[in-house]
């Protein structure tokens, strides 16, 4: 997902990306352990497992 986000960022401006180790945080591990990788935008789940560029772009346009 990170590679896809970097490629997408070459075409469109994206907010800063912060990579977090879900396994290192007990709260995140309980919430997302079966859904890694997960992409959040302002705390909202954008997609799980694979990048959904369309959904990400839709949410960025709304914000």
N, C-alpha and C positions, 0 to 999 in steps of 0.2 A: 504494500500500500504506500509506503514511503517513496519508493521509486516512481510510482504512478503520480503521486502528489507533486514530486519534483518536476516530472515531465509536464504536468498540467500547469505548474507555476511558470513554465517557460512561455506558455501561450496566454495565460490570463493572470492578473494579479490576485494573489491569495494572501490571507492574513498570515502572520507568523505561525509556524508549526512547532508545537512542543511535543516531543516524544517522551512518553512516560512508561516506565516498566510497571505494568499492572500487577505482576506478581510481587513487587516490592511494597505494595500498599494493601493492607488487609481489606480495607473498605472497597477499593477498586477491584481487588481479586474476587471478593464476594459478588460484586455487581456484574463484572465483565469476563470472568475467567473462561467461560465457554464461548465467548464471542470475540476473541482476540484475533486479528487486530480490530480495533473499534476506532472510529473517527467521530470526535465530538466537536461541535461548534457552539461556543458559549454555553456549554453544559448539555446541549441537545445532541442526541445520537443522530449522526448523519447516515452512517452505514456501518455494517459489521462484516468481517471476513474479507470483503473486496471493496475497492473504491467504487462508489456510485457517483461518478462525476456529474451527472445530470442533477441528482438530488443536492449535491454540494453547491452547484451553481445556482439552483433555485433558492436555496436557503441564503446564499450570499446576496442575491438580488433583493430578497425580502428585508435583510438587515440593513 
